[in-house]
């Protein structure tokens, strides 16, 4: 997947989610997507190619890193709870969408009830990225 497609798929998925906000707290080269004031997606081309960083369950992150050469532990993030998808490989668009939605769900679920979006329920997660 090329740089533009990777960023477009991730960012379009994010902006369609309830109560998503978009900011540039780290400068114009980093797009940061939040729910309830908490980050669930970062996108950039700063390292020389596009990268999308999302929150992920540690076990699932380990599986994905083991299976996909273009998925690594979170770029400039906690390596246990975040992972990054890099442009240039064969990571399918559906997996990118699932990862963004899963990250959103994880972050939204951890918010205090008062800050949790009322419509935080999104389409059911598929297990498309679970490899056995």
N, C-alpha and C positions, 0 to 999 in steps of 0.2 A: 504494500500500500504506500502510495507516495505521500509526501509531507502534507500537501493541501487536503487530500482526502481524509487522512487520519485526523487532522485538526477539525475539519468540517463535520465529520461524523460525531466526534466526541462533543464538540461545542453545540451542535444542533440538538443532540440528545439532551444535553444539560439544560438548555434554555426552554425546553418543553416541559420540564419538571416543575411542580408546584413550588412557589416561593423561592425560586432560584434567583440569586443576585450575581452580578458579574462586576468584577473590580480589577484594578491594576495596582495593588499595594506594593508590589516589588518592581514597579516601573512598567513602561509600555511594552516590553518584550514578554511579559508574563500575563496570561489571562487566568484569573482566579475565579472559580465559581463556588458560591456558598449557599447553604441552606441554614436559616436560623442563625446567621453570623458565623457559621463554621464551614471550613473548606471541605469540599468533596471532590474537586477536580482542579488540576492545574495543567495548563498547556503552554508550550513555548517552543521556539526553535533556537534558543540560546546555545545549546551544545553543538550546533552545526547541522542538526537535522531535527525534525519535529519529534516531540515527545509528549505523551499524555500520561499524567500521574493521577492515580486514584487510590482510595482506601480499599483494603481488601482483607478478608479473613486470613490469618497467617497460614493456615493449612492449604487453603485454595491458592494463595499466592505462591507457596512452595511448589504446588502442582503445576501451575502455569509457567513458572520460571523453568522448571525441569523440561517442559514439553515445547515451549516456544523460544527460539533463540532471540527473538526481538522483544521479549518481555524480561525485565530485570527487576530487582528490588528497587524501591522508590528512589528516584533521582533527587538528591538533596532532601530526602524525607526519612522518617523512621523506617528502617529496612524491614522491620517485622510486620508493620501494619499498612504499608503503602507499596505499590508497585508501579512501574513505568512501562509503557508500550512505546516502542520506537518505530518510526517510519522506515520503510525500505524492505519490510519482510512480508510474510504471507498471513498475518493475523487478520481473520475475517471481520468484516464490518459488524456482523451480529455480535461477535465477541466484544468489540469496542462498546457497542450500545449496552450490552449486559453488564460490562464492568463499570460504566458510568452510572447506570441505574442502581447497581448493587452498592456502589460507593455512597450514592445519595441516600439509599435506604439505611445503611449503617450509620451514617452521620445523623440523619433525621431521627432515627430510633434512640440515639444517645442524648438528644436535646431534652431539656426540661419540657414538660407537657405544654406550658404556656408559649414556648417558642417553636414547638413542633407544628409543621404545616397541617392544616385540617384535612387536606387532600394529599397526604403523603403516600397514599396507596397508589402505586403505579402498576403497570402490567406485570403479571407474575414473572419472576425470574426463571429463565430456562436454565437447564444444566448444560448448555451448549459448550461451556468452557470447562466442564468437569471431565477430565480424562481418567479412565480407570485402567 
